[in-house]
């Protein structure tokens, strides 16, 4: 088997996470095929220049994300893509640069369109007084930043606005979607809000509907906001 790995260099990042990231990116890119058996523990320790403890922790981490499984007398196997945990923020981070950016963002927009409008409707009904105050303060910051646009500041406040909506559903099953925004949404916002195109009016309609407790309008405003023609997506990479 070809040696696809290189020695892990010392850095502040936890050693086993470095190892896991390197293996994960080989899997996510297809260099390590689905169903294939990864090199033996001894071979990987030698290739990475790490201890068995660090390697085993890395394998355990990748197993928890659905990328690998270990079987007696068979070894450690790459799991079929259908079982990979694509909603894991760390896995999403490791995917950066491996996939077509436009397709990645379109898929993410499809996920948001399926989930976020209902989250807005639930937030309109279930948000606490404290959550409504925080959402109001966040939207006011959005207005100020839009008037004197700054990409970094807008990305942070837009991210917070949408995360607050998921948190304000007060439904535990929606909370993970707010968490994955931290990783996926940042890239999406940077492209979509390029040159100050921030869709502030659409955000305002969502905000006002939630504050008014109008679930129907909140859902409709979110669906309208999430139309692909309202977002600038990254262009396809030219090989």
N, C-alpha and C positions, 0 to 999 in steps of 0.2 A: 504493500500500500504506500502511495506517495505521502511523504511527510508534508502535510499542509500547515504545520504549526511552527512557530518560532519561539525561542526562549522569552519568557515574560520578564520585562525589565522592572526594576524596583521603583516604586512610586508610592504616593500617599494613599492611593486607592487600595482597598483590601485585596490581597493577592488572589484569593479564590474567586473574587468577582472579576478580576482581570482575566483569569483563565476561563471562567464561564462565558464572559463576553466574547472572547476570541473563538471559542467553540461554537457559541450561538450564531455568530455572524457567518461562520462556515456553513452552518445548517441553513440559516435563513437565505443565504445566497445560492444554495443548491450545491455548493462544493462538497458538502457531506450529504449524500442523497438520502431521501426518506427510505427507511427500511434497511439502511446500511449499518454495519457494525463498526463502531469507532475503535481505534487502536487500543491495545491493552493498557491497563493501568501503568505497568512498568514502562511501556513505550511512551505514553503521554507524559509521565513524570520526567523522563529523560528529555523529551522534545521541549517541554516547557521549562525545564530546570527548576521544578518545584517538588515539594514533599508529597507523600501520599495523602497526608492530612489535607493539604490545600486542594489537591485534585479531587479527593472524595467530597469535600465541601462544594466544589464547583459542580460536580456531577449531581449532587443532591439539589443544588439550586436549579440546574437545568431540568431536572426531573420534575420539580415543583411547578415549572412553567410549561410542562407538557412536551418538551422537546426530546427528552431521552427517557428510556426505561431500561432497567437492568434485569436480566434473566439468568438464573443459574445455568451453567454449562453452555450458555450462548454468548454472554457478554453484554455490553451496553449498546443499545440499538437506537437509531434515530427514529422517532415516532412519526406516524403519518401526519401531514400538515393539518388535517381536519381536527386534530386534538391539541394543536398548539394554542396557548393562551394569549391570543392577540390583544386582549384587553389589559394585559399586565403592563403597567407604565414602564418598567425596566426593559421589558422585551421590545416595546415600541421604540425606546431610546436606542437600543442596540440595532434596530432596523435602519437607522438613519443612513442615507446614502446608498442603500442596497436596492431600493425599488424605484420605479419610475415615479417621480414626485407628483406629476399631474394625476396619475391613476391612484396614487396613495391618497391624495387629498379628495378626489372624487368619491373614493370608497368611504372616507371619513365623513364627508358631507352626507352620504347616503345613510350612514349610521346615525348621524345627528338628526336627520330629517325623520327617521323612524322613532327616535326616542325623545328628543328635546321638546317638541311641541307639547307632548303629554306632560313633560316635567313642568313646563310653564303653566299648564292648566292646574296641575296639582299645587304648584307654588302659590297660585292666585287664591286657592282655597285654604291651604295648610300653613302658609308662612306665619311665623309668630310676629308679634309687634317688634321685637328686637331685630328679627331678620328683615322686616320691611324697612326699618330705619337704616340698617346697613346697606340694603339694596338701594335706597334713596340716596345715601351719601355716595355710594359708588357711582351711581348714574350721574350725579352732579359733577363728579370728578371727570367722567367721560365727556360731559359737555365742555368743561374748561379745557381739557386736553385737545378736543376736536377744534376748538377755536384757535389754539396755538399748537398745531400738531407736532407731536414728538413720537416717533415710531416705538421706541422702547417703553415710554410711559403709556402709550395707547395699548400696546400688547399686554402689559401688566394689568391695566384696569379692565380691559375687555375680557381677559381671562378670568379675573375675579368676578365680574358681572355674571358670566355664564355659570361659573362654579357655584355662586351663591344661589342661583335658580335651582340647581340640582339639590343643594343642601336644604333649600326651603321647601322642597317637596315633603320633608320629614318622613320620607319613605326610604328605609335602609337599602332597598334594592336599586335605588337610583344613585346612591352615594358613590359607587365605583365609577360611574360615568363622569361625575365631577372630578374625580381624581385623575382619570386618564387625560382630561383636558390639559393638565399641566404639561404633559409631554407632547401630545398630538396637536393641540390647539395652537400652541405657540408658532409652529411652522405655518399652519394654516392662516393665522391672523397676519403674520408678516407679509405673506403674498397678497392676501385679500385686501389689506389696508394700505397697500403701496400707494405712495403719492397722496396720502390723506383720505383715501376713499374708505370711510369708516361706517357707512350706513347708519348714521346717528338717528335719523328719523325712524328707521325700523326698530332700533333698540329702544327708542322712546315709546313706541306703541306697545312693545312687549312690557316695558317697565310700567307704563300707566295702567295697562290691563291687570297686571299682577297687583299693583297697589290698590286698584279698585275692587279687587276680589272677583273679577270677571274671567272665569276659566275659559269660556268659549272664545272671547276676544283674544286672550293670551295665547291660546293654541293657534288661532288663525294668524295672529301677528308673527308668531314664531315660524309657522309654515311658509309664510310669505317671505320672511327674512332668509330662509334657508334655500331659496331657489338658486340653482347653480349660476344663472345668468347675473346674479347680484354679487358674485364673488370672483375676484381675479385669482385664478389658479396658476401654479407654476407651470411653465412651458415644458413640453417633453424634452428630455435630454437628447442631444444629437450625438450619436455614436461616432 
